[in-house]
Amino acid sequence: MLKKIGAVNTIKIDKQNKLLGYNTDYIGFKQSLESNISNQKRALILGTGGASKAIVYALKTLNIKTLLVSRKNREECITYEDVSNQIIKDHTIIINCTPLGTYPNIEECPKIPYEYITERHLCYDLIYNPIKTKFLILSEKKGASIINGNEMLENQAMESWKIWNS
């Protein structure tokens, strides 16, 4: 699984003093999302860092197709300027994997056309401080269901604890 994700966020030192890498973002996110999705089939992933790699992997295990959005023109991604009404309409899950909106910079948010978000959307922000980021506030105003990163963080902590104490 770790090689498929391509990112590590938890390290354990085994009995031979060897470092072992794990990714708890995947498990934390998947557990927090599973009970909140119904028949959504496509997700728009804002950001292309390490966290987004785990999110893409988790969504793949849930048979949800993903489209990545990056600040730069990259292979297998679109840019924020490319996010259109049709892309928002086609991707009923939108996940912020960027640090935009994290305390103390709470007035920042990804630059997407929020006017196209509807009550059909589930908008998820990996950020947990503040509880409601500007991304979530703007999405909620359009009728979307919203989730912040708090449950993901709690799930990650429990998984890390298991790893370190096994």
C-alpha positions as CSV (number, residue, x, y, z in Angstrom):
1,M,0.0,0.0,0.0
2,L,2.7,2.5,1.0
3,K,4.5,2.2,-2.4
4,K,1.2,2.8,-4.2
5,I,0.6,6.0,-2.2
6,G,4.1,7.3,-2.5
7,A,4.1,9.3,0.8
8,V,5.1,8.6,4.4
9,N,3.7,10.5,7.4
10,T,4.4,8.0,10.3
11,I,7.7,6.4,11.1
12,K,8.4,3.5,13.5
13,I,11.8,2.2,14.6
14,D,11.7,-1.6,14.8
15,K,13.7,-3.8,17.1
16,Q,16.6,-3.8,14.8
17,N,16.7,0.0,14.8
18,K,15.4,0.0,11.2
19,L,13.0,2.8,10.1
20,L,9.7,1.7,8.8
21,G,7.4,4.2,6.9
22,Y,3.6,4.2,7.0
23,N,0.8,6.4,5.8
24,T,-2.0,7.1,8.2
25,D,-3.5,9.9,6.1
26,Y,-5.0,7.1,3.9
27,I,-6.7,5.3,6.8
28,G,-7.8,8.4,8.6
29,F,-9.4,9.9,5.5
30,K,-11.1,6.7,4.3
31,Q,-12.6,6.0,7.7
32,S,-14.0,9.6,8.0
33,L,-15.4,9.6,4.5
34,E,-17.0,6.2,4.1
35,S,-20.2,7.0,6.0
36,N,-20.6,10.3,4.2
37,I,-20.7,9.2,0.6
38,S,-23.6,7.7,-1.2
39,N,-23.4,7.3,-5.0
40,Q,-20.7,9.9,-5.7
41,K,-18.4,8.6,-8.4
42,R,-15.9,11.4,-9.1
43,A,-13.8,13.7,-6.9
44,L,-11.9,16.9,-7.5
45,I,-8.7,16.9,-5.5
46,L,-7.3,20.4,-4.8
47,G,-3.5,20.1,-4.4
48,T,-0.9,17.6,-5.3
49,G,1.3,17.2,-2.2
50,G,1.8,14.2,0.0
51,A,-1.6,14.3,1.6
52,S,-3.3,14.3,-1.8
53,K,-1.5,11.1,-2.8
54,A,-3.1,9.3,0.2
55,I,-6.5,10.8,-0.6
56,V,-6.3,9.6,-4.2
57,Y,-5.4,6.1,-3.1
58,A,-8.3,6.0,-0.6
59,L,-10.7,7.2,-3.2
60,K,-9.5,4.6,-5.6
61,T,-10.2,1.9,-3.1
62,L,-13.8,3.3,-2.9
63,N,-14.1,3.2,-6.7
64,I,-14.2,7.0,-7.0
65,K,-12.4,8.5,-9.9
66,T,-10.2,11.5,-9.2
67,L,-9.1,14.6,-11.0
68,L,-6.1,16.6,-9.5
69,V,-5.9,20.4,-9.5
70,S,-2.4,22.0,-9.3
71,R,-1.1,25.5,-9.4
72,K,1.3,24.5,-12.1
73,N,0.6,22.8,-15.5
74,R,1.6,19.2,-14.8
75,E,1.0,15.8,-16.3
76,E,-2.3,14.2,-15.2
77,C,-3.5,17.4,-13.6
78,I,-5.5,20.5,-14.5
79,T,-4.8,24.0,-13.2
80,Y,-7.1,26.1,-11.0
81,E,-7.8,28.2,-14.1
82,D,-9.1,25.1,-15.8
83,V,-11.8,24.4,-13.2
84,S,-15.0,25.1,-14.9
85,N,-18.7,24.8,-14.3
86,Q,-18.7,21.4,-16.0
87,I,-15.8,20.1,-14.0
88,I,-17.5,21.2,-10.7
89,K,-20.8,19.7,-11.9
90,D,-19.1,16.4,-12.8
91,H,-17.2,16.0,-9.6
92,T,-19.6,15.9,-6.6
93,I,-16.8,15.4,-4.1
94,I,-14.4,18.3,-3.7
95,I,-11.4,17.8,-1.4
96,N,-9.0,20.6,-0.3
97,C,-5.6,19.0,0.3
98,T,-3.8,22.3,0.3
99,P,-2.8,24.3,3.4
100,L,-4.8,27.3,2.2
101,G,-7.1,28.4,5.0
102,T,-5.0,27.0,7.9
103,Y,-4.8,29.2,11.0
104,P,-3.6,32.0,11.1
105,N,-4.2,32.5,7.4
106,I,-8.0,31.8,7.7
107,E,-9.0,34.2,4.9
108,E,-7.3,32.1,2.2
109,C,-9.0,29.4,0.2
110,P,-8.4,27.5,-3.1
111,K,-9.4,29.6,-6.1
112,I,-12.2,27.6,-7.6
113,P,-15.6,28.8,-9.0
114,Y,-17.7,28.3,-5.8
115,E,-20.8,29.6,-7.6
116,Y,-21.1,26.2,-9.3
117,I,-21.2,24.2,-6.0
118,T,-24.6,22.8,-5.2
119,E,-26.4,20.7,-2.6
120,R,-25.3,17.7,-4.6
121,H,-21.7,18.3,-3.5
122,L,-19.7,17.0,-0.6
123,C,-16.8,19.4,0.2
124,Y,-14.1,18.0,2.5
125,D,-11.2,20.1,3.9
126,L,-8.3,18.2,5.4
127,I,-7.7,21.3,7.6
128,Y,-9.0,21.1,11.2
129,N,-8.0,24.5,12.5
130,P,-10.2,26.5,12.0
131,I,-13.1,24.2,12.3
132,K,-14.7,25.8,9.3
133,T,-12.3,27.1,6.7
134,K,-13.2,29.7,4.1
135,F,-13.4,26.8,1.6
136,L,-16.0,25.1,3.8
137,I,-17.9,28.3,4.6
138,L,-18.2,29.2,0.9
139,S,-19.2,25.6,0.0
140,E,-21.8,25.4,2.8
141,K,-23.4,28.7,1.6
142,K,-24.0,26.9,-1.7
143,G,-25.8,24.1,0.0
144,A,-23.0,21.5,0.0
145,S,-22.4,19.0,2.8
146,I,-19.1,19.8,4.5
147,I,-16.6,17.9,6.5
148,N,-13.4,19.2,8.1
149,G,-10.2,17.3,8.9
150,N,-10.8,16.7,12.6
151,E,-12.2,13.1,12.4
152,M,-9.4,12.3,9.9
153,L,-6.8,13.6,12.4
154,E,-8.3,11.5,15.2
155,N,-8.4,8.4,13.1
156,Q,-4.7,9.0,12.1
157,A,-3.7,9.4,15.7
158,M,-5.3,6.1,16.6
159,E,-3.7,4.4,13.7
160,S,-0.3,5.9,14.6
161,W,-0.7,4.8,18.2
162,K,-1.3,1.2,17.0
163,I,1.8,1.3,14.7
164,W,4.1,2.6,17.4
165,N,2.8,0.2,20.1
166,S,2.6,-3.0,18.0
